[in-house]
Amino acid sequence: MDRVLVEVAKEYDGRLTVARLDIDESPETPPEYDVTAIPTLYVFKGGSIVATRIGPASKGNVVDLVTPHL
């Protein structure tokens, strides 16, 4: 997923922010967002989750997830 997210971050630079959370380093965060599987992708807009994808994703999957919210 890292490679895909890096590509999306570069392609959409200035239009969205891509952030990654290492759950081993921040184990208290996943329960706050009801993360039940890894990877889980959330799209936030205005501080609220507006889209979710659970499981591996291609670049096209990620673009399809974020595009409606740009």
N, CA, C, O and CB atoms as a CASP TS submission, in Angstrom:
PFRMAT TS
TARGET T0000
AUTHOR 0000-0000-0000
METHOD Language model
MODEL 1
PARENT N/A
ATOM      1  N   MET     1       0.812  -1.194   0.000  1.00  0.00           N
ATOM      2  CA  MET     1       0.000   0.000   0.000  1.00  0.00           C
ATOM      3  C   MET     1       0.856   1.260   0.000  1.00  0.00           C
ATOM      4  O   MET     1       0.457   2.288  -0.548  1.00  0.00           O
ATOM      5  CB  MET     1      -0.924  -0.003   1.191  1.00  0.00           C
ATOM      6  N   ASP     2       2.028   1.178   0.613  1.00  0.00           N
ATOM      7  CA  ASP     2       2.855   2.381   0.687  1.00  0.00           C
ATOM      8  C   ASP     2       3.158   2.959  -0.689  1.00  0.00           C
ATOM      9  O   ASP     2       3.063   4.169  -0.893  1.00  0.00           O
ATOM     10  CB  ASP     2       4.152   2.075   1.408  1.00  0.00           C
ATOM     11  N   ARG     3       3.524   2.091  -1.640  1.00  0.00           N
ATOM     12  CA  ARG     3       3.861   2.562  -2.987  1.00  0.00           C
ATOM     13  C   ARG     3       2.656   3.251  -3.630  1.00  0.00           C
ATOM     14  O   ARG     3       2.792   4.310  -4.241  1.00  0.00           O
ATOM     15  CB  ARG     3       4.341   1.386  -3.871  1.00  0.00           C
ATOM     16  N   VAL     4       1.496   2.651  -3.490  1.00  0.00           N
ATOM     17  CA  VAL     4       0.270   3.220  -4.057  1.00  0.00           C
ATOM     18  C   VAL     4      -0.023   4.574  -3.432  1.00  0.00           C
ATOM     19  O   VAL     4      -0.337   5.531  -4.140  1.00  0.00           O
ATOM     20  CB  VAL     4      -0.924   2.268  -3.848  1.00  0.00           C
ATOM     21  N   LEU     5       0.076   4.660  -2.125  1.00  0.00           N
ATOM     22  CA  LEU     5      -0.223   5.927  -1.445  1.00  0.00           C
ATOM     23  C   LEU     5       0.778   7.017  -1.803  1.00  0.00           C
ATOM     24  O   LEU     5       0.405   8.184  -1.925  1.00  0.00           O
ATOM     25  CB  LEU     5      -0.238   5.722   0.063  1.00  0.00           C
ATOM     26  N   VAL     6       2.039   6.650  -1.970  1.00  0.00           N
ATOM     27  CA  VAL     6       3.050   7.630  -2.388  1.00  0.00           C
ATOM     28  C   VAL     6       2.713   8.166  -3.784  1.00  0.00           C
ATOM     29  O   VAL     6       2.811   9.369  -4.028  1.00  0.00           O
ATOM     30  CB  VAL     6       4.474   6.992  -2.380  1.00  0.00           C
ATOM     31  N   GLU     7       2.320   7.283  -4.690  1.00  0.00           N
ATOM     32  CA  GLU     7       1.955   7.711  -6.048  1.00  0.00           C
ATOM     33  C   GLU     7       0.749   8.647  -6.024  1.00  0.00           C
ATOM     34  O   GLU     7       0.746   9.675  -6.701  1.00  0.00           O
ATOM     35  CB  GLU     7       1.653   6.490  -6.935  1.00  0.00           C
ATOM     36  N   VAL     8      -0.267   8.296  -5.250  1.00  0.00           N
ATOM     37  CA  VAL     8      -1.465   9.134  -5.165  1.00  0.00           C
ATOM     38  C   VAL     8      -1.117  10.485  -4.536  1.00  0.00           C
ATOM     39  O   VAL     8      -1.595  11.523  -4.994  1.00  0.00           O
ATOM     40  CB  VAL     8      -2.573   8.422  -4.344  1.00  0.00           C
ATOM     41  N   ALA     9      -0.297  10.477  -3.501  1.00  0.00           N
ATOM     42  CA  ALA     9       0.101  11.726  -2.843  1.00  0.00           C
ATOM     43  C   ALA     9       0.819  12.650  -3.826  1.00  0.00           C
ATOM     44  O   ALA     9       0.567  13.855  -3.842  1.00  0.00           O
ATOM     45  CB  ALA     9       1.009  11.432  -1.629  1.00  0.00           C
ATOM     46  N   LYS    10       1.705  12.094  -4.639  1.00  0.00           N
ATOM     47  CA  LYS    10       2.423  12.906  -5.629  1.00  0.00           C
ATOM     48  C   LYS    10       1.472  13.447  -6.698  1.00  0.00           C
ATOM     49  O   LYS    10       1.522  14.625  -7.050  1.00  0.00           O
ATOM     50  CB  LYS    10       3.539  12.079  -6.290  1.00  0.00           C
ATOM     51  N   GLU    11       0.613  12.577  -7.201  1.00  0.00           N
ATOM     52  CA  GLU    11      -0.297  12.967  -8.288  1.00  0.00           C
ATOM     53  C   GLU    11      -1.309  14.027  -7.839  1.00  0.00           C
ATOM     54  O   GLU    11      -1.700  14.883  -8.633  1.00  0.00           O
ATOM     55  CB  GLU    11      -1.039  11.737  -8.816  1.00  0.00           C
ATOM     56  N   TYR    12      -1.728  13.975  -6.589  1.00  0.00           N
ATOM     57  CA  TYR    12      -2.755  14.884  -6.084  1.00  0.00           C
ATOM     58  C   TYR    12      -2.177  15.915  -5.109  1.00  0.00           C
ATOM     59  O   TYR    12      -2.903  16.485  -4.295  1.00  0.00           O
ATOM     60  CB  TYR    12      -3.864  14.090  -5.401  1.00  0.00           C
ATOM     61  N   ASP    13      -0.886  16.142  -5.200  1.00  0.00           N
ATOM     62  CA  ASP    13      -0.213  17.116  -4.330  1.00  0.00           C
ATOM     63  C   ASP    13      -0.908  18.475  -4.411  1.00  0.00           C
ATOM     64  O   ASP    13      -1.162  18.990  -5.500  1.00  0.00           O
ATOM     65  CB  ASP    13       1.279  17.255  -4.719  1.00  0.00           C
ATOM     66  N   GLY    14      -1.207  19.038  -3.258  1.00  0.00           N
ATOM     67  CA  GLY    14      -1.883  20.321  -3.205  1.00  0.00           C
ATOM     68  C   GLY    14      -3.399  20.205  -3.190  1.00  0.00           C
ATOM     69  O   GLY    14      -4.099  21.177  -2.907  1.00  0.00           O
ATOM     70  N   ARG    15      -3.912  18.997  -3.498  1.00  0.00           N
ATOM     71  CA  ARG    15      -5.361  18.779  -3.516  1.00  0.00           C
ATOM     72  C   ARG    15      -5.825  17.896  -2.370  1.00  0.00           C
ATOM     73  O   ARG    15      -6.984  17.948  -1.956  1.00  0.00           O
ATOM     74  CB  ARG    15      -5.777  18.160  -4.833  1.00  0.00           C
ATOM     75  N   LEU    16      -4.889  17.072  -1.855  1.00  0.00           N
ATOM     76  CA  LEU    16      -5.222  16.232  -0.707  1.00  0.00           C
ATOM     77  C   LEU    16      -3.964  15.925   0.076  1.00  0.00           C
ATOM     78  O   LEU    16      -2.853  16.094  -0.427  1.00  0.00           O
ATOM     79  CB  LEU    16      -5.914  14.928  -1.154  1.00  0.00           C
ATOM     80  N   THR    17      -4.137  15.476   1.297  1.00  0.00           N
ATOM     81  CA  THR    17      -3.032  15.063   2.151  1.00  0.00           C
ATOM     82  C   THR    17      -3.160  13.575   2.401  1.00  0.00           C
ATOM     83  O   THR    17      -4.223  13.091   2.790  1.00  0.00           O
ATOM     84  CB  THR    17      -3.016  15.856   3.490  1.00  0.00           C
ATOM     85  N   VAL    18      -2.079  12.853   2.178  1.00  0.00           N
ATOM     86  CA  VAL    18      -2.048  11.423   2.460  1.00  0.00           C
ATOM     87  C   VAL    18      -1.252  11.236   3.741  1.00  0.00           C
ATOM     88  O   VAL    18      -0.117  11.700   3.852  1.00  0.00           O
ATOM     89  CB  VAL    18      -1.424  10.604   1.268  1.00  0.00           C
ATOM     90  N   ALA    19      -1.851  10.555   4.703  1.00  0.00           N
ATOM     91  CA  ALA    19      -1.182  10.286   5.973  1.00  0.00           C
ATOM     92  C   ALA    19      -1.243   8.793   6.255  1.00  0.00           C
ATOM     93  O   ALA    19      -2.186   8.112   5.853  1.00  0.00           O
ATOM     94  CB  ALA    19      -1.831  11.095   7.133  1.00  0.00           C
ATOM     95  N   ARG    20      -0.246   8.300   6.938  1.00  0.00           N
ATOM     96  CA  ARG    20      -0.169   6.881   7.254  1.00  0.00           C
ATOM     97  C   ARG    20       0.031   6.752   8.749  1.00  0.00           C
ATOM     98  O   ARG    20       0.771   7.529   9.352  1.00  0.00           O
ATOM     99  CB  ARG    20       0.979   6.174   6.466  1.00  0.00           C
ATOM    100  N   LEU    21      -0.628   5.770   9.348  1.00  0.00           N
ATOM    101  CA  LEU    21      -0.493   5.513  10.775  1.00  0.00           C
ATOM    102  C   LEU    21       0.053   4.109  10.975  1.00  0.00           C
ATOM    103  O   LEU    21      -0.513   3.140  10.468  1.00  0.00           O
ATOM    104  CB  LEU    21      -1.848   5.689  11.506  1.00  0.00           C
ATOM    105  N   ASP    22       1.140   3.999  11.706  1.00  0.00           N
ATOM    106  CA  ASP    22       1.703   2.697  12.071  1.00  0.00           C
ATOM    107  C   ASP    22       1.015   2.269  13.361  1.00  0.00           C
ATOM    108  O   ASP    22       1.262   2.846  14.420  1.00  0.00           O
ATOM    109  CB  ASP    22       3.280   2.759  12.244  1.00  0.00           C
ATOM    110  N   ILE    23       0.153   1.259  13.273  1.00  0.00           N
ATOM    111  CA  ILE    23      -0.626   0.876  14.457  1.00  0.00           C
ATOM    112  C   ILE    23       0.235   0.256  15.550  1.00  0.00           C
ATOM    113  O   ILE    23      -0.176   0.220  16.710  1.00  0.00           O
ATOM    114  CB  ILE    23      -1.719  -0.097  14.065  1.00  0.00           C
ATOM    115  N   ASP    24       1.421  -0.231  15.201  1.00  0.00           N
ATOM    116  CA  ASP    24       2.319  -0.756  16.223  1.00  0.00           C
ATOM    117  C   ASP    24       2.890   0.374  17.076  1.00  0.00           C
ATOM    118  O   ASP    24       3.154   0.186  18.264  1.00  0.00           O
ATOM    119  CB  ASP    24       3.454  -1.558  15.576  1.00  0.00           C
ATOM    120  N   GLU    25       3.078   1.541  16.474  1.00  0.00           N
ATOM    121  CA  GLU    25       3.610   2.691  17.198  1.00  0.00           C
ATOM    122  C   GLU    25       2.520   3.515  17.873  1.00  0.00           C
ATOM    123  O   GLU    25       2.799   4.262  18.811  1.00  0.00           O
ATOM    124  CB  GLU    25       4.397   3.567  16.259  1.00  0.00           C
ATOM    125  N   SER    26       1.285   3.387  17.405  1.00  0.00           N
ATOM    126  CA  SER    26       0.154   4.137  17.966  1.00  0.00           C
ATOM    127  C   SER    26      -1.037   3.199  18.176  1.00  0.00           C
ATOM    128  O   SER    26      -2.071   3.376  17.533  1.00  0.00           O
ATOM    129  CB  SER    26      -0.243   5.320  17.032  1.00  0.00           C
ATOM    130  N   PRO    27      -0.913   2.210  19.058  1.00  0.00           N
ATOM    131  CA  PRO    27      -1.971   1.212  19.212  1.00  0.00           C
ATOM    132  C   PRO    27      -3.284   1.753  19.781  1.00  0.00           C
ATOM    133  O   PRO    27      -4.316   1.088  19.698  1.00  0.00           O
ATOM    134  CB  PRO    27      -1.483   0.120  20.089  1.00  0.00           C
ATOM    135  N   GLU    28      -3.247   2.947  20.354  1.00  0.00           N
ATOM    136  CA  GLU    28      -4.460   3.522  20.930  1.00  0.00           C
ATOM    137  C   GLU    28      -5.372   4.145  19.866  1.00  0.00           C
ATOM    138  O   GLU    28      -6.553   4.364  20.136  1.00  0.00           O
ATOM    139  CB  GLU    28      -4.090   4.571  21.968  1.00  0.00           C
ATOM    140  N   THR    29      -4.863   4.431  18.682  1.00  0.00           N
ATOM    141  CA  THR    29      -5.639   5.120  17.658  1.00  0.00           C
ATOM    142  C   THR    29      -6.643   4.227  16.915  1.00  0.00           C
ATOM    143  O   THR    29      -7.785   4.652  16.739  1.00  0.00           O
ATOM    144  CB  THR    29      -4.705   5.732  16.672  1.00  0.00           C
ATOM    145  N   PRO    30      -6.287   3.033  16.476  1.00  0.00           N
ATOM    146  CA  PRO    30      -7.260   2.222  15.722  1.00  0.00           C
ATOM    147  C   PRO    30      -8.608   2.017  16.427  1.00  0.00           C
ATOM    148  O   PRO    30      -9.639   2.118  15.762  1.00  0.00           O
ATOM    149  CB  PRO    30      -6.660   0.879  15.434  1.00  0.00           C
ATOM    150  N   PRO    31      -8.656   1.738  17.725  1.00  0.00           N
ATOM    151  CA  PRO    31      -9.975   1.591  18.353  1.00  0.00           C
ATOM    152  C   PRO    31     -10.828   2.864  18.304  1.00  0.00           C
ATOM    153  O   PRO    31     -12.057   2.787  18.296  1.00  0.00           O
ATOM    154  CB  PRO    31      -9.801   1.168  19.788  1.00  0.00           C
ATOM    155  N   GLU    32     -10.188   4.017  18.272  1.00  0.00           N
ATOM    156  CA  GLU    32     -10.931   5.281  18.190  1.00  0.00           C
ATOM    157  C   GLU    32     -11.707   5.397  16.879  1.00  0.00           C
ATOM    158  O   GLU    32     -12.722   6.090  16.813  1.00  0.00           O
ATOM    159  CB  GLU    32      -9.974   6.466  18.331  1.00  0.00           C
ATOM    160  N   TYR    33     -11.222   4.713  15.832  1.00  0.00           N
ATOM    161  CA  TYR    33     -11.842   4.777  14.509  1.00  0.00           C
ATOM    162  C   TYR    33     -12.463   3.440  14.099  1.00  0.00           C
ATOM    163  O   TYR    33     -12.788   3.244  12.928  1.00  0.00           O
ATOM    164  CB  TYR    33     -10.814   5.206  13.473  1.00  0.00           C
ATOM    165  N   ASP    34     -12.624   2.540  15.036  1.00  0.00           N
ATOM    166  CA  ASP    34     -13.222   1.221  14.783  1.00  0.00           C
ATOM    167  C   ASP    34     -12.519   0.452  13.668  1.00  0.00           C
ATOM    168  O   ASP    34     -13.171  -0.214  12.864  1.00  0.00           O
ATOM    169  CB  ASP    34     -14.686   1.380  14.434  1.00  0.00           C
ATOM    170  N   VAL    35     -11.195   0.544  13.620  1.00  0.00           N
ATOM    171  CA  VAL    35     -10.429  -0.204  12.631  1.00  0.00           C
ATOM    172  C   VAL    35     -10.476  -1.679  13.022  1.00  0.00           C
ATOM    173  O   VAL    35     -10.079  -2.051  14.127  1.00  0.00           O
ATOM    174  CB  VAL    35      -8.949   0.316  12.536  1.00  0.00           C
ATOM    175  N   THR    36     -10.964  -2.513  12.107  1.00  0.00           N
ATOM    176  CA  THR    36     -11.093  -3.939  12.371  1.00  0.00           C
ATOM    177  C   THR    36     -10.193  -4.785  11.478  1.00  0.00           C
ATOM    178  O   THR    36     -10.049  -5.985  11.710  1.00  0.00           O
ATOM    179  CB  THR    36     -12.524  -4.362  12.192  1.00  0.00           C
ATOM    180  N   ALA    37      -9.586  -4.174  10.459  1.00  0.00           N
ATOM    181  CA  ALA    37      -8.714  -4.896   9.536  1.00  0.00           C
ATOM    182  C   ALA    37      -7.633  -3.952   9.034  1.00  0.00           C
ATOM    183  O   ALA    37      -7.784  -2.730   9.032  1.00  0.00           O
ATOM    184  CB  ALA    37      -9.522  -5.490   8.349  1.00  0.00           C
ATOM    185  N   ILE    38      -6.533  -4.574   8.609  1.00  0.00           N
ATOM    186  CA  ILE    38      -5.419  -3.806   8.072  1.00  0.00           C
ATOM    187  C   ILE    38      -5.164  -4.308   6.655  1.00  0.00           C
ATOM    188  O   ILE    38      -5.089  -5.521   6.458  1.00  0.00           O
ATOM    189  CB  ILE    38      -4.134  -3.939   8.973  1.00  0.00           C
ATOM    190  N   PRO    39      -5.028  -3.445   5.670  1.00  0.00           N
ATOM    191  CA  PRO    39      -5.123  -1.989   5.753  1.00  0.00           C
ATOM    192  C   PRO    39      -6.574  -1.494   5.731  1.00  0.00           C
ATOM    193  O   PRO    39      -7.464  -2.134   5.171  1.00  0.00           O
ATOM    194  CB  PRO    39      -4.351  -1.357   4.608  1.00  0.00           C
ATOM    195  N   THR    40      -6.771  -0.363   6.344  1.00  0.00           N
ATOM    196  CA  THR    40      -8.031   0.365   6.269  1.00  0.00           C
ATOM    197  C   THR    40      -7.713   1.767   5.787  1.00  0.00           C
ATOM    198  O   THR    40      -6.844   2.438   6.344  1.00  0.00           O
ATOM    199  CB  THR    40      -8.776   0.388   7.653  1.00  0.00           C
ATOM    200  N   LEU    41      -8.408   2.207   4.764  1.00  0.00           N
ATOM    201  CA  LEU    41      -8.213   3.553   4.235  1.00  0.00           C
ATOM    202  C   LEU    41      -9.437   4.390   4.566  1.00  0.00           C
ATOM    203  O   LEU    41     -10.568   3.977   4.309  1.00  0.00           O
ATOM    204  CB  LEU    41      -7.958   3.527   2.700  1.00  0.00           C
ATOM    205  N   TYR    42      -9.211   5.553   5.131  1.00  0.00           N
ATOM    206  CA  TYR    42     -10.281   6.499   5.414  1.00  0.00           C
ATOM    207  C   TYR    42     -10.036   7.770   4.634  1.00  0.00           C
ATOM    208  O   TYR    42      -8.895   8.217   4.520  1.00  0.00           O
ATOM    209  CB  TYR    42     -10.383   6.796   6.924  1.00  0.00           C
ATOM    210  N   VAL    43     -11.075   8.354   4.100  1.00  0.00           N
ATOM    211  CA  VAL    43     -11.011   9.675   3.480  1.00  0.00           C
ATOM    212  C   VAL    43     -11.733  10.611   4.435  1.00  0.00           C
ATOM    213  O   VAL    43     -12.904  10.416   4.761  1.00  0.00           O
ATOM    214  CB  VAL    43     -11.657   9.695   2.021  1.00  0.00           C
ATOM    215  N   PHE    44     -11.008  11.633   4.876  1.00  0.00           N
ATOM    216  CA  PHE    44     -11.572  12.638   5.768  1.00  0.00           C
ATOM    217  C   PHE    44     -11.841  13.909   4.986  1.00  0.00           C
ATOM    218  O   PHE    44     -11.057  14.290   4.116  1.00  0.00           O
ATOM    219  CB  PHE    44     -10.630  12.917   6.958  1.00  0.00           C
ATOM    220  N   LYS    45     -12.935  14.558   5.293  1.00  0.00           N
ATOM    221  CA  LYS    45     -13.230  15.871   4.724  1.00  0.00           C
ATOM    222  C   LYS    45     -13.906  16.676   5.824  1.00  0.00           C
ATOM    223  O   LYS    45     -14.915  16.252   6.389  1.00  0.00           O
ATOM    224  CB  LYS    45     -14.142  15.769   3.426  1.00  0.00           C
ATOM    225  N   GLY    46     -13.348  17.823   6.116  1.00  0.00           N
ATOM    226  CA  GLY    46     -13.900  18.657   7.172  1.00  0.00           C
ATOM    227  C   GLY    46     -13.857  17.985   8.533  1.00  0.00           C
ATOM    228  O   GLY    46     -14.680  18.271   9.401  1.00  0.00           O
ATOM    229  N   GLY    47     -12.886  17.083   8.718  1.00  0.00           N
ATOM    230  CA  GLY    47     -12.727  16.400   9.995  1.00  0.00           C
ATOM    231  C   GLY    47     -13.601  15.167  10.168  1.00  0.00           C
ATOM    232  O   GLY    47     -13.538  14.508  11.206  1.00  0.00           O
ATOM    233  N   SER    48     -14.418  14.844   9.163  1.00  0.00           N
ATOM    234  CA  SER    48     -15.295  13.675   9.244  1.00  0.00           C
ATOM    235  C   SER    48     -14.895  12.633   8.197  1.00  0.00           C
ATOM    236  O   SER    48     -14.404  12.980   7.123  1.00  0.00           O
ATOM    237  CB  SER    48     -16.772  14.091   9.051  1.00  0.00           C
ATOM    238  N   ILE    49     -15.106  11.371   8.513  1.00  0.00           N
ATOM    239  CA  ILE    49     -14.846  10.302   7.559  1.00  0.00           C
ATOM    240  C   ILE    49     -15.964  10.308   6.517  1.00  0.00           C
ATOM    241  O   ILE    49     -17.143  10.200   6.853  1.00  0.00           O
ATOM    242  CB  ILE    49     -14.746   8.912   8.276  1.00  0.00           C
ATOM    243  N   VAL    50     -15.571  10.436   5.240  1.00  0.00           N
ATOM    244  CA  VAL    50     -16.557  10.483   4.159  1.00  0.00           C
ATOM    245  C   VAL    50     -16.488   9.258   3.246  1.00  0.00           C
ATOM    246  O   VAL    50     -17.381   9.047   2.425  1.00  0.00           O
ATOM    247  CB  VAL    50     -16.358  11.741   3.338  1.00  0.00           C
ATOM    248  N   ALA    51     -15.432   8.452   3.387  1.00  0.00           N
ATOM    249  CA  ALA    51     -15.306   7.239   2.586  1.00  0.00           C
ATOM    250  C   ALA    51     -14.353   6.280   3.283  1.00  0.00           C
ATOM    251  O   ALA    51     -13.443   6.698   3.999  1.00  0.00           O
ATOM    252  CB  ALA    51     -14.809   7.565   1.152  1.00  0.00           C
ATOM    253  N   THR    52     -14.574   4.995   3.065  1.00  0.00           N
ATOM    254  CA  THR    52     -13.769   3.954   3.696  1.00  0.00           C
ATOM    255  C   THR    52     -13.511   2.834   2.708  1.00  0.00           C
ATOM    256  O   THR    52     -14.371   2.497   1.895  1.00  0.00           O
ATOM    257  CB  THR    52     -14.461   3.409   4.957  1.00  0.00           C
ATOM    258  N   ARG    53     -12.331   2.266   2.784  1.00  0.00           N
ATOM    259  CA  ARG    53     -12.006   1.042   2.041  1.00  0.00           C
ATOM    260  C   ARG    53     -11.217   0.146   2.974  1.00  0.00           C
ATOM    261  O   ARG    53     -10.239   0.584   3.581  1.00  0.00           O
ATOM    262  CB  ARG    53     -11.194   1.348   0.720  1.00  0.00           C
ATOM    263  N   ILE    54     -11.629  -1.087   3.092  1.00  0.00           N
ATOM    264  CA  ILE    54     -10.933  -2.053   3.929  1.00  0.00           C
ATOM    265  C   ILE    54     -10.299  -3.092   3.020  1.00  0.00           C
ATOM    266  O   ILE    54     -10.957  -3.653   2.144  1.00  0.00           O
ATOM    267  CB  ILE    54     -11.899  -2.717   4.962  1.00  0.00           C
ATOM    268  N   GLY    55      -9.015  -3.342   3.238  1.00  0.00           N
ATOM    269  CA  GLY    55      -8.284  -4.325   2.451  1.00  0.00           C
ATOM    270  C   GLY    55      -7.355  -3.656   1.461  1.00  0.00           C
ATOM    271  O   GLY    55      -7.379  -2.435   1.300  1.00  0.00           O
ATOM    272  N   PRO    56      -6.538  -4.456   0.801  1.00  0.00           N
ATOM    273  CA  PRO    56      -5.588  -3.918  -0.176  1.00  0.00           C
ATOM    274  C   PRO    56      -6.303  -3.154  -1.286  1.00  0.00           C
ATOM    275  O   PRO    56      -7.460  -3.425  -1.607  1.00  0.00           O
ATOM    276  CB  PRO    56      -4.750  -5.047  -0.778  1.00  0.00           C
ATOM    277  N   ALA    57      -5.587  -2.194  -1.863  1.00  0.00           N
ATOM    278  CA  ALA    57      -6.175  -1.371  -2.923  1.00  0.00           C
ATOM    279  C   ALA    57      -5.119  -1.031  -3.966  1.00  0.00           C
ATOM    280  O   ALA    57      -3.949  -0.823  -3.645  1.00  0.00           O
ATOM    281  CB  ALA    57      -6.791  -0.078  -2.339  1.00  0.00           C
ATOM    282  N   SER    58      -5.551  -0.980  -5.199  1.00  0.00           N
ATOM    283  CA  SER    58      -4.683  -0.522  -6.280  1.00  0.00           C
ATOM    284  C   SER    58      -4.737   1.008  -6.314  1.00  0.00           C
ATOM    285  O   SER    58      -5.542   1.632  -5.624  1.00  0.00           O
ATOM    286  CB  SER    58      -5.117  -1.141  -7.663  1.00  0.00           C
ATOM    287  N   LYS    59      -3.872   1.585  -7.122  1.00  0.00           N
ATOM    288  CA  LYS    59      -3.897   3.036  -7.282  1.00  0.00           C
ATOM    289  C   LYS    59      -5.267   3.480  -7.797  1.00  0.00           C
ATOM    290  O   LYS    59      -5.811   4.480  -7.329  1.00  0.00           O
ATOM    291  CB  LYS    59      -2.776   3.500  -8.246  1.00  0.00           C
ATOM    292  N   GLY    60      -5.816   2.750  -8.745  1.00  0.00           N
ATOM    293  CA  GLY    60      -7.132   3.086  -9.281  1.00  0.00           C
ATOM    294  C   GLY    60      -8.216   3.041  -8.219  1.00  0.00           C
ATOM    295  O   GLY    60      -9.108   3.889  -8.199  1.00  0.00           O
ATOM    296  N   ASN    61      -8.142   2.051  -7.333  1.00  0.00           N
ATOM    297  CA  ASN    61      -9.109   1.960  -6.236  1.00  0.00           C
ATOM    298  C   ASN    61      -9.032   3.179  -5.335  1.00  0.00           C
ATOM    299  O   ASN    61     -10.056   3.730  -4.933  1.00  0.00           O
ATOM    300  CB  ASN    61      -8.872   0.692  -5.417  1.00  0.00           C
ATOM    301  N   VAL    62      -7.805   3.600  -5.017  1.00  0.00           N
ATOM    302  CA  VAL    62      -7.622   4.754  -4.129  1.00  0.00           C
ATOM    303  C   VAL    62      -8.107   6.029  -4.813  1.00  0.00           C
ATOM    304  O   VAL    62      -8.784   6.849  -4.193  1.00  0.00           O
ATOM    305  CB  VAL    62      -6.136   4.898  -3.718  1.00  0.00           C
ATOM    306  N   VAL    63      -7.765   6.197  -6.080  1.00  0.00           N
ATOM    307  CA  VAL    63      -8.217   7.373  -6.829  1.00  0.00           C
ATOM    308  C   VAL    63      -9.746   7.407  -6.876  1.00  0.00           C
ATOM    309  O   VAL    63     -10.351   8.460  -6.675  1.00  0.00           O
ATOM    310  CB  VAL    63      -7.630   7.367  -8.269  1.00  0.00           C
ATOM    311  N   ASP    64     -10.366   6.265  -7.138  1.00  0.00           N
ATOM    312  CA  ASP    64     -11.829   6.212  -7.158  1.00  0.00           C
ATOM    313  C   ASP    64     -12.419   6.550  -5.807  1.00  0.00           C
ATOM    314  O   ASP    64     -13.504   7.128  -5.737  1.00  0.00           O
ATOM    315  CB  ASP    64     -12.304   4.842  -7.593  1.00  0.00           C
ATOM    316  N   LEU    65     -11.730   6.202  -4.731  1.00  0.00           N
ATOM    317  CA  LEU    65     -12.204   6.488  -3.374  1.00  0.00           C
ATOM    318  C   LEU    65     -12.133   7.974  -3.048  1.00  0.00           C
ATOM    319  O   LEU    65     -13.060   8.525  -2.455  1.00  0.00           O
ATOM    320  CB  LEU    65     -11.392   5.700  -2.356  1.00  0.00           C
ATOM    321  N   VAL    66     -11.033   8.628  -3.435  1.00  0.00           N
ATOM    322  CA  VAL    66     -10.843  10.025  -3.028  1.00  0.00           C
ATOM    323  C   VAL    66     -11.436  11.055  -3.988  1.00  0.00           C
ATOM    324  O   VAL    66     -11.842  12.135  -3.559  1.00  0.00           O
ATOM    325  CB  VAL    66      -9.390  10.295  -2.875  1.00  0.00           C
ATOM    326  N   THR    67     -11.489  10.736  -5.267  1.00  0.00           N
ATOM    327  CA  THR    67     -11.900  11.709  -6.282  1.00  0.00           C
ATOM    328  C   THR    67     -13.242  12.385  -6.001  1.00  0.00           C
ATOM    329  O   THR    67     -13.342  13.601  -6.162  1.00  0.00           O
ATOM    330  CB  THR    67     -11.967  11.035  -7.609  1.00  0.00           C
ATOM    331  N   PRO    68     -14.258  11.663  -5.597  1.00  0.00           N
ATOM    332  CA  PRO    68     -15.549  12.353  -5.343  1.00  0.00           C
ATOM    333  C   PRO    68     -15.503  13.382  -4.215  1.00  0.00           C
ATOM    334  O   PRO    68     -16.422  14.188  -4.074  1.00  0.00           O
ATOM    335  CB  PRO    68     -16.609  11.333  -5.015  1.00  0.00           C
ATOM    336  N   HIS    69     -14.447  13.359  -3.420  1.00  0.00           N
ATOM    337  CA  HIS    69     -14.372  14.225  -2.246  1.00  0.00           C
ATOM    338  C   HIS    69     -13.377  15.368  -2.401  1.00  0.00           C
ATOM    339  O   HIS    69     -13.120  16.103  -1.447  1.00  0.00           O
ATOM    340  CB  HIS    69     -14.008  13.410  -1.042  1.00  0.00           C
ATOM    341  N   LEU    70     -12.819  15.520  -3.592  1.00  0.00           N
ATOM    342  CA  LEU    70     -11.846  16.604  -3.816  1.00  0.00           C
ATOM    343  C   LEU    70     -12.571  17.922  -4.022  1.00  0.00           C
ATOM    344  O   LEU    70     -11.931  18.954  -4.225  1.00  0.00           O
ATOM    345  CB  LEU    70     -10.944  16.296  -5.036  1.00  0.00           C
TER
END
